[in-house]
């Protein structure tokens, strides 16, 4: 991962020229890697979390802990490029100020709370209902992005938000009978509120992260900040686990509670740790390379894929859900295509050169006019 990679909105600070010298191929490759991590991680982690609860796993703190405990995996993209591959001259954590450290820790605690709310909701609600409620974050993400990072609203992103929102409403109409028979009304209500809270907190988390990334000048620093965030979230989850019995409770649960056996239990936990880390790495990279709204749209679209995945954990998939999923995919694909076309225009070196030339010519003409006006002023009005 090259440290000269910079976010999309940082490419044109100097008369339209690329200050970092990033190539189009390198940027697109890195963006593709992050999209892949986000897709694989988001769908797999949600289904594995539901699998854990479906087979009598019951600890919300265990489900919260696995979402951030994979932070050691971030050591690979942070340290290997410098110490092993020698493909960068920047030493890890260079220019990582105390301000960035404090901000990363605060955002990490926010992320930890979001993880807890998600686990709480996921323990009670079906995958499809949880996906529906979480998708409500997209509208709030758009509003908060406009307020916090001055996101511009255009037809492309507004059309996508409308389609995904309508998809969620349609899904709601077809999910009213999805509540498990053994789930009490009180627990269903708790899961409902917790999932709504997780969606709103994530909608706030994305633009705050984007604003923070504007202080960052390379992709490696994004991974370093992500490491600090995940450590903070893990500390919060570990404290909660300690109050709930600690790791001894995990051992008891694996042997006596989980109905698939101890081996499957630990395989589920370890796999979930890895997939959640892929999800958050992909989210961080996507926000850095594009914007927070794109990250929110990707997450919402992937929630639609979770509805398809719900079939794997024995949930119904009828015609209403099928139409909703198609609308979700339609909105997402249209947004991605529009973003790609816009990105190609910005990354086109010929266009950048033309913009720079036009800018330079405009400056030269302006200077010439100033010189002429100054000469006329000195010669006097009679000339």
C-alpha positions, 0 to 999 in steps of 0.5 A: 500500500503506497503512502503517496495515495491521497483521498479523492478530494485532495487531488486538485489543490494546486491549479488542478494538478496532482500534488502527490503524483498518484497514478490512476491505476494505483488509485483505482486498484487501492479503491477496488481492494477497499471495496472488496474488503468492505463487501466481504467483511460487511456481509460475512460479519453480519451473518456470522454475528446472527449465526452466533445468536441463532445457536444460543450464543447470548453474550452481547459483550462477546459480539461487541468484542469480536468487532474490534479485537482483530486490530493486530491485523492492521499491523500488516498494512502499517509496518510491512511496506516500510520494514519488509517490502521497503516500498515506502520511505515514510516510517510508520506513525511519522507526523502522527500528532497528539491531536490526531491520537486523541481524536482517534481515541475518541472516535474509537470509543464512539465506534465501541458504543456503536458496536455494542448497540449493533450487537444488542439489536442483532441479538434480538432482531432477524437479519432482514429487520435489522438491515432495514432499520440500519439502512435508515442511517443513510438519510441521516448520513446525507444530512450530517455530511452536508452539515459537517463536511459540506457535502454537495447534493446532486442528482446522483447521490439524491437518487441513490438515497431515495431508491435505497430508502424506498427499498427499505420501506418496501422491505418493512412492509414485507418483514412485519411477520419476521419476528421469531415466535419466542421473542418477547415484545419487550426484547423486540422493542429493545432490539428495535431501539438499539438498532436505530441507535446504532444506525444514527451513531454510524451516520454521525461516525462517517462524516466525523471520520471524513473530517478527521481524514482531511488532516491526513496526507496518506493512506498509511496514516488512515490505517494507523488511525484505524488501529488506535480507534480499534484499540480504544473500542476493544478496551471498552468491550473488554471492560464490559466483558470483564464486568460480565464474567470475562473470558471465563464466560466465553469458555463456559458458553462454548462448552455448555451453551452453544449448540454446535459444539466448542470447535464451531464456537471458536471457529465462529468467533475467530472468523468473525474477528477477521471479517469485522476487521475487513469491514472496518478497514474497507469502510475507512479506506472507502471514506478516505479515498472517496467521501463519507456519503459513499461509505454510507451508501456502500454500507446500506447497499450491502445491508440489502445483500444481508437480506439475501444472506438471511436465507442462509440462516433460514429466514424467508425471502419472498417477492417483496424482499426480492423487489426491495433487493433489486431496487437496492442494487439498482440505486447502488450501481447507478451511484457507483457508475456516476462516481466512477465517471466523475472520478475518471474526469478528475483523474484524467491527466490531460484534463488536469493539464488543460485546467492548469494551462487555462489557469496559467493563461488566465493568470498571465492575462490578468497580470497583463491587464494589471500592467496595462492599466498601471501604465495608462494610469502613469501616462495620464488620461490625455494619452 
